[in-house]
Amino acid sequence: MYGGARAGEIERAGGPMRRNDGMTEGRNVIALVLLLFVLPSFRLIAQDTSHIVFPGDTMHRGVRPMGAFWRSFLLPGWGQAVTDRPVTGATFVAWEGVTAMMTLKAQQEANYLKEIHSTSLKLKRQEVQDWLVLWIFNHLFSGAEAYVSAHLRDFPPNLKMQALPNGRGISISIPLR
């Protein structure tokens, strides 16, 4: 350019810029790959799982809690039957029958009182609603009870509570297997 001088070396604030021929990045990549292959061979003590004993089966046997809920919600007593609680299931079935029959009986009486234009029709309609609420409550409570009993299915059944000698508390004995 001026007087035949050639372009000199490019200068930067940190000094002259060096050309990189790609060998440095290649060495860095090879070092990183070797490091990643060597490091996993060192096991940490906290990661050693050879001494942990897992139980044979941790899944719920039989029906799951939501399955028991829906069964008992649709037909009270069904969820209790599948969770091996037949007496409780029979109690819900019996109460279902009582509330269903009393609702139908009260409704028939309300229809009769309506035909004869009785003044006590309002009270009979209230009785029909009361029995209907008990009928619906039986469905909800049966479902909730089946849900809880399905969760507690593996809980030991022979827990005992007794009052302490001073009468100031209770003691609970939990048998260990």
RAGIZI-V765267 format. One record per pair of residues at least 24 apart in sequence whose C-alpha atoms are under 10 Angstrom apart, sorted by the first residue. I is the first residue (numbers start at 1). J is the second residue. Records with the same first field share a line. If there is no record, write none. Layout:
BEGIN
I->J ; J
END
This chain:
BEGIN
60->150 ; 151 ; 153 ; 154
61->150 ; 153 ; 154
62->150 ; 153
63->147 ; 150 ; 151
64->146 ; 147 ; 150 ; 151
65->143 ; 144 ; 145 ; 146 ; 147 ; 148 ; 149 ; 150 ; 151 ; 152 ; 153
66->143 ; 144 ; 146 ; 147 ; 148 ; 150 ; 151
67->143 ; 146 ; 147 ; 150
68->142 ; 143 ; 144 ; 145 ; 146 ; 147 ; 148 ; 149 ; 150 ; 151
69->139 ; 140 ; 141 ; 142 ; 143 ; 144 ; 145 ; 146 ; 147 ; 148 ; 149 ; 150
70->139 ; 140 ; 142 ; 143 ; 144 ; 146 ; 147
71->139 ; 142 ; 143 ; 146 ; 147
72->138 ; 139 ; 140 ; 141 ; 142 ; 143 ; 144 ; 145 ; 146 ; 147
73->136 ; 137 ; 138 ; 139 ; 140 ; 141 ; 142 ; 143 ; 144 ; 145 ; 146 ; 147
74->139 ; 140 ; 142 ; 143
75->138 ; 139 ; 142 ; 143
76->138 ; 139 ; 140 ; 141 ; 142 ; 143 ; 145 ; 146
77->138 ; 139 ; 142 ; 143 ; 145 ; 146
78->142 ; 143 ; 146
79->142 ; 143 ; 144 ; 145 ; 146 ; 147 ; 149 ; 150
80->142 ; 143 ; 145 ; 146 ; 147 ; 149 ; 150
81->146
82->146 ; 150
83->146 ; 147 ; 149 ; 150 ; 151 ; 152 ; 153
84->149 ; 150 ; 153
85->146 ; 149 ; 153
88->142 ; 145 ; 146
89->142 ; 145 ; 146
91->142
92->138 ; 139 ; 141 ; 142
93->138 ; 139 ; 142
95->134 ; 135 ; 138
96->134 ; 135 ; 136 ; 137 ; 138 ; 139 ; 142
97->135
98->131 ; 134 ; 135
99->130 ; 131 ; 132 ; 133 ; 134 ; 135 ; 136 ; 137 ; 138
100->131 ; 132 ; 134 ; 135 ; 136
101->131 ; 135
102->127 ; 128 ; 130 ; 131 ; 132 ; 135
103->127 ; 128 ; 129 ; 130 ; 131 ; 132 ; 133 ; 134 ; 135
104->128 ; 131 ; 132
105->131
106->130 ; 131 ; 132
107->131 ; 132
END
